[in-house]
Amino acid sequence: MTAPGQEKSPNTFLLVLLLAGTLGGALALVERSLEGRIANHARSRLRAAVLDVVPGGHDSQAVDLAGQPAYRVIDNRQQTVGWAVPATTTGFADRLELMIGLSADGQRITGLLVLESKETPGLGDRIRDPQFTGQFVGQPADAALQAVKPGGSAEFPIQAVTGATISSRAVTDGVRETLRRVRAAIQSAAESAPASPDAREPTP
């Protein structure tokens, strides 16, 4: 034991430094491991979302459509069965992350997922429900989609979730505006990409 007023042995300091370095290295390894797992989980989740919004898809390839990141969805013969386009919009509480599916020719919406939402649980967060997102399936990609309240009307209506009109409108506007920006690029890409003979347009 070190007597009062006596300096600690240099060995003590070396031991402290060694332990600190060892602990720091261990923490860094854990952090890198967690980062890797999180990244792998995010990639798996994204891949699942892409294939979810385009029926018949087996795999996907990242593409750039007029500056918009997107995915060409292919079957097991490498034929195009559709396209998946990420979209971001602002809801009632925070940002909303969407994934929009399109047919092989880019003419019809084949699916929609709300990937990220911080809307009010049990209210605005119901925009995730298939009862709401299913309304987009089969709609023309160039349709002027409009969220309407119960009893409301529009040329291409999307019935808003009761009590969550702002969230519903945010999703609808996000889909419409994203497709407006990329529609021509998708159709151009669709003309040059081999389409699967099994790809079918959904019916409204």
C-alpha positions in Angstrom: 0.0 0.0 0.0 1.3 3.5 -0.8 2.0 5.5 2.2 0.6 9.0 2.5 2.6 11.5 0.4 4.4 8.7 -1.4 4.2 8.6 -5.2 2.6 5.6 -6.8 4.9 3.1 -8.6 5.3 3.6 -12.3 4.1 0.0 -12.6 0.8 1.1 -11.2 0.3 3.7 -13.9 1.3 1.3 -16.6 -1.2 -1.2 -15.3 -3.9 1.5 -15.4 -3.0 2.5 -18.9 -3.0 -1.1 -20.0 -6.4 -1.8 -18.6 -7.8 1.4 -20.1 -6.4 0.5 -23.5 -7.8 -3.0 -23.3 -11.2 -1.8 -22.2 -11.2 0.8 -25.0 -10.3 -1.7 -27.6 -13.0 -4.1 -26.4 -15.6 -1.4 -26.5 -14.5 -0.4 -30.0 -14.9 -4.0 -31.2 -18.4 -4.2 -29.6 -19.4 -1.0 -31.3 -18.1 -2.1 -34.7 -19.9 -5.4 -34.2 -23.2 -3.7 -33.4 -22.8 -1.3 -36.3 -22.4 -4.3 -38.6 -25.4 -6.0 -37.2 -27.5 -2.8 -37.5 -26.4 -2.3 -41.1 -27.2 -5.9 -42.0 -30.6 -5.6 -40.4 -31.3 -2.4 -42.3 -30.3 -4.0 -45.6 -32.4 -7.0 -44.9 -35.4 -4.9 -44.0 -35.0 -2.8 -47.1 -34.7 -5.8 -49.4 -37.9 -7.3 -47.8 -39.7 -4.0 -48.3 -38.7 -3.8 -52.0 -39.9 -7.3 -52.7 -43.1 -6.8 -50.6 -44.3 -3.9 -52.8 -43.7 -5.7 -56.1 -45.4 -9.1 -56.4 -43.4 -11.9 -58.1 -40.0 -10.4 -57.3 -37.1 -12.6 -56.5 -34.3 -10.1 -56.2 -33.6 -6.4 -56.8 -30.9 -4.1 -58.3 -30.3 -0.6 -57.3 -30.8 2.0 -60.0 -30.8 5.8 -60.4 -33.9 7.3 -61.9 -33.5 11.0 -62.7 -31.5 11.4 -59.5 -33.9 9.3 -57.5 -32.6 6.1 -55.9 -34.8 3.2 -56.9 -34.8 -0.6 -57.4 -35.4 -2.7 -60.4 -37.2 -5.8 -59.2 -36.5 -9.0 -61.1 -37.7 -12.6 -61.1 -35.5 -15.7 -60.9 -34.9 -15.4 -64.7 -33.5 -11.9 -64.3 -36.6 -10.4 -66.0 -38.1 -7.2 -64.7 -41.3 -7.6 -62.8 -41.5 -4.1 -61.4 -39.9 -1.2 -59.7 -39.6 0.0 -56.1 -39.1 3.7 -55.3 -38.4 5.0 -51.8 -40.1 8.2 -50.8 -39.9 10.7 -47.9 -42.6 13.1 -46.8 -43.5 15.0 -43.7 -46.4 13.7 -41.5 -48.2 15.2 -38.5 -45.4 14.4 -36.1 -42.3 13.8 -38.1 -40.8 12.4 -41.3 -42.4 9.5 -43.0 -40.4 6.9 -45.0 -42.4 5.1 -47.8 -41.7 2.4 -50.3 -43.8 2.5 -53.5 -44.0 -0.4 -55.9 -44.7 -0.1 -59.6 -45.5 -2.5 -62.4 -42.9 -3.6 -65.0 -44.1 -0.9 -67.4 -44.2 1.7 -64.7 -47.9 2.4 -65.3 -49.5 1.1 -62.2 -48.9 1.1 -58.4 -48.4 -2.4 -57.2 -47.8 -1.8 -53.5 -47.1 0.7 -50.7 -45.4 0.3 -47.4 -44.9 2.9 -44.6 -41.4 2.0 -43.4 -40.9 4.7 -40.8 -43.6 6.6 -38.8 -43.7 8.5 -35.6 -47.3 9.4 -36.0 -49.6 9.1 -32.9 -50.0 5.3 -32.0 -53.5 4.1 -32.6 -54.4 7.1 -34.7 -52.0 8.6 -37.2 -49.9 5.5 -37.1 -52.8 3.6 -38.7 -51.5 4.8 -42.1 -49.5 1.6 -41.9 -52.6 -0.5 -42.0 -53.4 -2.5 -45.3 -56.9 -1.0 -45.2 -55.3 2.4 -46.0 -52.2 1.4 -48.1 -54.2 -1.1 -50.1 -56.1 1.7 -51.7 -53.0 2.7 -53.7 -52.7 -0.7 -55.3 -53.9 -0.7 -58.9 -54.0 3.1 -59.1 -52.4 4.6 -62.3 -48.9 5.9 -61.6 -49.9 9.3 -63.2 -53.2 9.6 -61.2 -53.8 12.8 -59.3 -54.3 10.9 -56.0 -56.0 12.9 -53.3 -56.8 12.0 -49.7 -60.4 12.7 -48.8 -62.4 12.5 -45.6 -65.3 10.0 -45.3 -68.0 11.2 -47.7 -65.6 13.3 -49.7 -65.0 12.8 -53.5 -62.2 13.2 -56.0 -61.2 11.8 -59.4 -58.7 9.4 -57.7 -59.7 9.4 -54.0 -57.8 7.8 -51.2 -60.0 7.5 -48.1 -58.2 9.1 -45.2 -57.8 7.4 -41.9 -60.5 8.7 -39.5 -58.9 11.2 -37.2 -55.6 11.2 -39.1 -56.3 13.4 -42.2 -53.0 15.1 -42.0 -51.0 11.9 -41.9 -53.2 10.4 -44.7 -52.7 13.4 -46.9 -48.9 13.4 -46.3 -48.7 9.8 -47.5 -50.9 10.4 -50.5 -49.1 13.6 -51.5 -45.7 11.9 -51.0 -46.7 9.1 -53.3 -48.1 11.4 -56.0 -45.2 13.8 -56.0 -42.5 11.1 -56.0 -44.1 9.4 -58.9 -44.5 12.6 -60.8 -40.8 13.2 -60.5 -39.7 9.7 -61.6 -42.5 8.5 -63.9 -40.8 9.5 -67.2 -37.5 8.0 -66.1 -39.1 4.7 -65.0 -41.0 4.4 -68.2 -37.8 5.0 -70.2 -36.0 2.4 -68.1 -38.8 0.0 -68.5 -38.6 0.2 -72.3 -34.9 -0.9 -72.2 -35.3 -3.5 -69.4 -36.4 -7.1 -70.3 -39.8 -7.6 -68.8 -41.0 -10.9 -67.4 -43.9 -12.4 -69.4 -45.4 -13.4 -66.1 -45.6 -9.8 -64.8 -49.2 -8.8 -64.5 -50.7 -5.4 -63.8 -52.8 -5.3 -60.7 -56.5 -4.5 -61.1 -57.9 -1.6 -59.2 
